[in-house]
Amino acid sequence: MKALIIAAGNGTRMQSVTRGRHKSLMNLLGLKIIERVILGAKEAGIFEFVIVTGFKGKELKKAVGDGSRFGVSITFVHNNNWEKANGISVFKAKDYFKENFILLMSDHVFDWRTPLKLKRIKLKEDECALAIDKDLDSALDIDDTTKVLVKNSKITSINKSLDAYNAYDTGMFLCSPNIFKVLKKTISHHKNSLSDGMRILVKEGKLRAFNIKGRFWSDCDTYADIKFAENKLLKSLTESKDGFLSKKINRKVSTFLTRFLIKTPITPNMISFAIPIIGILTFFILAKGTYPWILIGGLLIQFMSIIDGCDGELARIKFLRSKWGGFLDANLDKYVDTAIVAGMALGYLKITGNELILPIALLVIFGFGLDGYMPNKFIATVRKKLSFDIFKFINIERDLRLLILALGAIFNQVLLAFAIIILIYHLKVVIRLISARRICNEIVTPSVQKA
């Protein structure tokens, strides 16, 4: 599927900041706005783009290029009537789209998962779909935001001046080529905006609503909008798999650090490799077993827990995510965790002479290993997810277990920290074994079915 990006306007409200440049070339957390639009669509599996230019068209074309540096192909269409409303820009690209396409604005940034899901909608040949946001706190300048009224997944009204509305227009559409017929009609009546065309579809009941369900998006019409978008983007980096501590504390610190890392040549993989190096240093510090070394070691454990989020954040913000990077990060984490436990155990042994700490430390390490191994092995073997409702009451993510270890070091309570982790993680092992047996017993094998 192709994408059409309209980038013809002169961004009047941004002129005091852009000083004659095209507003979509403004920087937003290390990338130009239009680069974020292109790369976001690419993440959604779109590799062919048509960009309609107008104001500063040559400048924009030179800055973006043919798309090769983004791994996509880009065709440019120039709109000589760019001073007029944006419906004309869309209509200018009519010859390039014979099938359904994604329509994007050059100054609207978004979560890549929105166009990914949007393009999967099955449209009738005369329909369009608009991505809408029902979170009415998601816009900075409400007066300038296009509002929509949605009923039964259909848009019944669309306008900036609506008094009754329940969602915002995010500027992302899935369009059938029928949109060009509609715009031809509206433009012939001197109604030149895209919204004019969409209102025709609304009257005919042919504009569907797609709820983005709170995913990140932002319109960058002003400099204040850009700053608002930066903050929204950073806040959106919290992941559903994040533990309680990460959501409430770690992410706040890591995103603060990531804001500065964006401006450097540091890559996510550099951070992933730096953390184990810090982990080795932490091992030797904890192995001393005395203050102030174990205090420093405890603080380093929590520091590693925080910056562990920076590599993923940097990858998502700069569109540098890769399966290799995720695999690498997950496996290096195991080395770090082992180094921390080993360092704490060695320091405890050195000071107390109690060799019982060694098998206890092994139980901690085995608990960490089985926590990741068991569910993955079950899926690979049984082809079902290993789940049990009680997990939500006893489950702790890596952020919390590192905090337990950090506090154990800081307060010189190594044995207590290990005991807490052993209790939690090996209880999970027992529960998973029970759950696995229950699920396996519920599976009816082909031979039993035949009998």
N, C-alpha and C positions, 0 to 999 in steps of 0.2 A: 504493500500500500504506500502511496505517495503522501506527502504533506505539502500544503500551501501555506506560506508565511507571508503575511502582508506587512510591509515595512516602508510604506510610502510617505507617511505623515511627517510633519516637521517638528512635532513634539513641542508645541508652543510653551507649555507650562514648565518645560525643562530648560528652556533657552538660556536662562540666567546662569545655569550651571554648565551646560554643554558648550556654550559659546560658539554656536554655529555648527557643531558636530552633530551627527545623527545620534539620537538618544539611545538607540539600541546598542551603541558602541560604548556606553558607560560601563564602568567596572562594577561587578557585584560579587564580592567574595572571591576575587582572583580570576574571574572570567567575565568577558563582555556579556551583556544581557542576551544578545542574539546567539552567542555561543552556547549559553545555557539552554536556549530554546532548541537549537539544533541537536545538541548532545542529549538533551532530555528525550527528544523524539527518537533519536538513534537508540537509546536504551530500551525504548518501547518497540524496537524492531523496524523502524522506518529508516530507509537508506536513500530515498530519492526525494529531493526537495525542489519546489519552485518558489522563488522569493520575488515578490513584486516590490520594486523600488520606486522612488519618486524623489523626494527631497534628499539631497546629498547622495544620490544613487551611485555615482562613481566611487565616492569615498567608501560607501558600504560594501560595494562589490569588491573593491580592492582589499578591504579588511577581512572579508569572509572568504574570498577566493572561490575556487571551483568545488570545494568541499573535500578535496583529497586529504588534507591534514586532519580532518575529522573522520575520515573513513566513509564518506558519503559522496553522493553526486548532487550538485546544485546547478539549477538553471535559473537565470535572472530574466525577469520581464519588467520593462520600465513603463510606468504610468505617467504620462505627460500632464494629466489632470489631477495630480496628487494633492492640490490644494482643496479639492472637493472631498466629500465623505468617502469612507473606506469601502463602500459597496462597489465602487468603480474599480478599485484595485483588485477585488476578488473577481469581478467580471472579466478583467484583462487577461486572466489566466485560463479562460474557458477552453482554449484549444489544447491544453496540456492534461486535461482530466476527462477520461471517458468512463472511469469507474469511481466508486466511492473513495473519498480521501479525507484526511485530517486537515482541518483548517485551524491555524494558530496565529496569534498576534506576536509581533517581534518584540513587544515590551511586556509580555506576560510570561512569568516564569512559573514552573509547576513541578510536581512530583511525576516522574516518568511512568509510574504505574497508572496514571489517569489516561493518557493516550493509549497505553497498552490495552486497558479494558475497554476504552471507548471504541477502538477499531474493531473489536470483536462483536459489536452490536450488529444484529441482522436488520438492516433497514429495508423498508419497501422502496421501490425505485423513485418515489416522489417525496421521500421523507428526509429529514435531517435530525440530528440529535445534538443537544447542547449539554456540556458538562456544567452542572450547577453545584453551588455550595450552600447547604442549609444552615451553616454556622454563621449567624448574622454578626458575629464579632470578628470575622475574618478579614474585614476590609478596613483600611485606614480612613479614606475619604468616602464616606457613605454617599454624599450628595453626587459625586462623580462616578459612582459605581452603578452599572446597569443592573436593575433589579428584575426579578421574575416571580410570577405567581404560578406555582405548580399544583396541579390536581390530578391524581391518579396517573402519575408518571408522564403527564402531558403538560406542556407549558401553555397557560391560558392568557398570560399577559407578559409583555417584556418592554421595559422602558426605564430610563434613569429617574423619571419623576413619579413612579408608581407610589401611591399611598399604601396600598395593600399588597404586600409581597411576603414570600417565605423563603427566598433564596437569592443568591447572587449569580450573575452571568460570569463565568471564569474566563471567557474568551477562547475556549477550546470546543471545537465542533467536529462531528462526523457528518460529512455532507455527501449526498448523492449528486450526480451531475445536474439534477433537476434544479439545483440552486441557481444555476446560470440562467435558466429560463425565467425563474422568478425575478432575478435581479435585472434582467433585460426589460422586464415589464415595469418594475419600479423606477428604474433609471429613465425610462422613456417618459415617465410622469414627473421627472425632476426630483425624485426621492432617492437620494444617492447613497444612503448609509446601509450597511449590512443589516442593521436592526430593522430598517424598513422592509427588507426582504424577509427577515425572520417573522415580522408581524403578519405578513401574508400567509406564511406557513402556519402561524398560530391560529389565524382565522379558519384555516382549512383543517385544523387538528392534526397537522403533519410535523410538528416540532416536538420531538420527544425529549424528556429530561433524563440525564444520567447523573446521579448523585455521587460526588467524589468522596463522600463519607469522611470529611475532615482532613483529607490529604492536603499537603502544602500547595498553595498557589499564591501569586501576588501580581498585581498590576503595577508597573513602574512608570507612572506618568510624571512624577516629580522626584526631586532628590529625597524628600521625606519618605516617599514611597519606597525608594531603594533601601534606605536604612530600615524601614519597616520590614521589607522583604528579607533583608539579611538576618534580622532577628527571628523572623518566622522560620527561615530555612534552618538556622542553627537549632532552634527548638524542635524542629521536625526530625532531628537526627536521633532522638530517643527511639529505641527499637522495642518492639513488643516483647522480645525475649530478655530485655534488660531486667535485672533484679531491682528490688525496692531501693537499695542503696544507690545503685547507678542512676535511677530515675530522679531521686531526690537530691543527691549530692554529687556523685562522680561526674555525671553528664554536665552539670553546671560548670564544673572546673575544667573538664576536658574540652568543652566547646569554647570556653574562654581562651584556652591555649591554642586550639585549632584555628581560631580567628587570626592569630599571629603566624602560625605555621603556614597558612595559605599564602602568605607573602614571601615565603622562602622556597628554595629549590628542593626542600625535603619531600620525599615521596612516602606513601604509606608503607612500602616494604622496608624502607630505611628505619621507620619507627618500629616495625615488627621485629627487625633484627637487633635494634638497640635495646629493647626490653630484656631479652635474654642476657645481654652483656651486663645490664644493671642487675639482673638476677644472680649472675655469677659473683659480682661484687658483693651483693647482699648476702650470699652464702658465706663468704669469708668473714664478713662483719658479724653475722649472727653466730658463727662458729666460735667467736671469742668468748661468748657466754656471759660477759660482764658489762655493767654500765660503764660509759655511755653507749657502748657498741650495740647492745641489743635494742636500746631506745632508737638509735639511728637506723638499725636494721628494720625495726617495726615501722618506722616512718617511710622507709624505702619500699616496704611491701605495699603500703597504702598508695604511695606515689605511683608504683607500677600498675596498681589496680585502676588508677585514674587515667594514666596516659595510654592504657590498653585500649581505651575508646578512641584515642586520637587518630590511629591509623585508619580505622573504619570511617570515621567522620571525614577525614581528609579525602579518602577514596570516594565517598559519596558526593561530597561538595564539588570535587574537581573531576568527577566522572572517570575515576581511575579504578573502579571496582573490577575485580577479576576473580574467577573461581580459584586460580592459583593463589592469589593473595589471601583469600578466605581460608583455604586449606593450610597455607603456610602459618598464618596467625594462630589457628586453632592448635596446630601441633607444637609450635614454639611455646605456647602457653603451658603445655605439659612439662616441658623442661624447666620453666620458671617455677611452677608449683613444686616440683620435686626438689629443686635447689633450695627453695625456702624451707621446706620441711626438713631436709637433710641438714641445713645450716643450724636450724633451731635445735634439732636433736643432738648434733655434735657439740654445740655450745652447752646444752644441758648436761650431757655426759661429761664434758670436760670439768664442769663446776661441781657436779654432785657425785660423779662416779657411778651413778645408777644405770647399769646396762639394760635395764628393762625398757628404757626409752627407745632402744633400737627396734625391737619388734613392734612397739606401739607406733613408731614413725612409719614402719612398713605397712601397718594396717591403715594409716592415714593415706599413704600413697596409693595402696590398692583400692581404697574407697574412691579416691579421685578418678582412678583409671576405670573402674567398673561403672562409675556414674555415666561416663560417655559411651563405654563399650556395650553395655547390656542392651539399651534400646536400639542401637544401630545394628547389633548382631541379630536381635529378634526380628527386626524388619527384613534384614537380608535373608534370614532363615525361614520365617513364617509368612512374610509378606503382609504383616499386620502391625499396627502401631501398638507398642507396649504401654498401656495406660491404666491408671488406677486412680479413682477420685481422691484417695487420701493423700496423694502426692502434693496437692496444692496446700496442704497443711504442714507438710514437713520439708517441702522442697526448698533448697537454697541455691542461688546461682553463685557464680564464681566471685562476684563482687563481695558477697557476704562472707564467704568462706575465707577470702583473703583478709577481710576485716577482722574475723575471729583470730586468724594467725597474727595479724599486726598487733592486736590488743594483747594477745598472749606474749608477744615479745616485749612490747612497751611496758607492761606491768609485771614482767618476769613470771608469767603463769603459763609456761609452755605445756606442762602436763595437762592442765585444765583445758587449754585450747585444743590440744590433741584429742582429749576425751570427748569433748563436745562434738567435734567433727566425726570421730569414729562412731559415736552413737547415731548421729543423723545419717551418715552415708551408708553404714552397714544395715541400718534399719530399712533404708531404701532398697538395698540389695535383697533383703528378705521379702519385702512387699512386692518387689518386681518378680521374684521367683514365684510367689503365690499367684500374682496376676498372670504371669506367663503360663502357668499350669492351667489356670481357669480358661484363658483364651484358647489354648491348645485343645482342651477338652470340648470346647464349644464348636471347634472346627470339624465338620463332617467330611471325612475323606471320600474320594470317589469310590473306593472299594466298599465302604459302608453303605453309601447311597445305592450302589448296584445291588447289594444284598437286600 
